[in-house]
Amino acid sequence: MFISRTCWYAAALVVACALSMAIGYAVVRTATEDPAQLLARAQAHRAEGDEIRGLSKQLAQLTSEYLDRIRARSPETEASFQSWLSNDFKPALKELERRMLASKSNEKPLAALLGAVQRVAAMAEQPDRSNLRIVATDDVLEATTQAEAYLAPSIDGNEPDADGSTDE
């Protein structure tokens, strides 16, 4: 099929104009963005990151403490373990879950952390099942890894979008 030079020229002109408009828009948008808004957005992201990191760290600490106590558990210490489990561990886990549900942070890392909290709660309900400990520990490791991966772009100044992805 033969396409005339005029059609090729018109198509190239349209593409070039669209490209120059897109570049111009990006330059003007970047040049006119308010530095105060940039700073406020960076501070909000940093606060969100601190909250997610704190929740992730607390979940890892609770899980670690549970695993330490379950390893040290013996028939002689069973009563103190059960007491700690019902009076300290489960309420702390419920409070952590409540804080996660109340958080306004990005849903992607929080969803992973909430899933891990639910696995840890299931593990605490049946302390004799070692397979639940393995699953819960794996979920906690995965959730904390996802939370850190979400926070990692903030180190180089590239903030994640609402879905957790970055512009790169």
N, C-alpha and C positions, 0 to 999 in steps of 0.2 A: 504494500500500500504506500502510495506516494503522498507525503505531506509536504506542503509548500514551505519555503523559507519563511514566509510571513507568519505562518502558524507556529513554527519553531521559535521565531523571534518573539511573538506575542506570549507564548508559554514561558519562555525564559524571562521576559520582562515581568510577568505576573509573579513568578517565583522570587525573583530578585526584590521586587517591591514588598512582598510579604515578609521575606527574610529581613529586609532593612527595617520594616515596621516593628518586627518582633525584637530586634536588637535595640532599636531606639526606645521601645517601651521598657525593656529591661534596664537600660542605662538610666533613663529618667526615674524609674521606680527606685533604683538603688541610690541614686544621687539625692533624691528628695525625701528618703525615709528619715523619720525623726530619730535622732540618736537616743532620746529619752525612751522612745518606744522600744528600740533595740535593747537598751539596758534593762528596761522593765521585763521584757520577754526573756532575756538571759537570766535575770534574777529569779523569775518565776520558774524557769526550767531548772535552775540550780536548786531551788527549794523543793520542787517536785522530785528531783534526783535524790536529794538528801532524805526525803520521806521514804521513797522506795528503797533506798539503800538501808535505812534504819529498820524498816519492816523485814527486809530480806535478812539482815544480820540477826535480828531478834528471832526469826524463825529458825535460822541455822543454829543459834545458841540453844534454843529450847530443844531442838532435835538432838543436838550433841549431848546436852545434859541428860536427856531421856536415855540415850544409848549408853552413856557412862553408868547411869544408875541400873539399867537393866543388866549390864554385864556384871556389876557388883552384887546383883540380887542373889540371895541365897534363902533357904528355908528360914533361917534365923532372922533375916532382915525383911522378910516378905511383908510383915505388918507395916513397917516404916515406909517401905516402897509404895504400898497401896495408899497409905495416908498421904504421902507426898504427891502421888498421882492424882488423887481426888481433891486434895486441898490446895495444891500449888500448881501443878503442871496443867491440868485441864482448865482451871480458871484463867491461867495466863494465856493458854492457847485460844480460849474463847474471846478474851480481850483483844488479842492480836487479830483474830478474824474480824471482830467488830470494827477495829481501827481500819482494816483493809477495806471493808465494805463501806465505811464512811469516807474513805479517801476520794479525792477528786483527781487523783493522778491518772496517768495514761492507763487505759484498760488492758493493754497487751501484757505488760509485766505483772500487773496486779492479778490478772486472771490466772497466770501461771503460779503465782504465790498462793492465791486462794485455793487452787487445786491441790497444792502441796500441803496446805494447812489441813484440808479435808483428809488427805491420806495419813497425815500425822495423827489426826484425831481418831481415825479408824485403827491405827497402830496402837494408840493408847487404850482403846476399848478392849483390845485382845492382846495383852502383852506377851502371851505365850506363843504367838504365831510369828516365827522368824521371817516368814515370807512377806508379811506385812511390813516388817522393819526394813527389809531390802527395798520394797517398792516405795515406801515413804521416803527413805533416804535418797533413793535415786530421783524421786520427784523434787525433793528439796534442793538437791544439787542442780537439777535441770532448771528449776525456777530461779535460783540465785544466779545461775549462768545467764539466763534470759534477762533478768533484771540488770545485771552488769553490762550485757551487750546493748541494752537499751540506753544505759547511761554512758557508755564508752564514747559515743560521738561528741558528747559535751566537752570532752577533754580537748579536742582540736577546734572547738567553737562551732561545729556543724550540728545544729540542733535537730532532733528528730521531728518529723511531722506528727500530725494527730494519730496516724496509724502506726507510728513507731519507726517508719523508714526515714532515711536521710536523703538529701538532694544529690549525693554523690552516686 
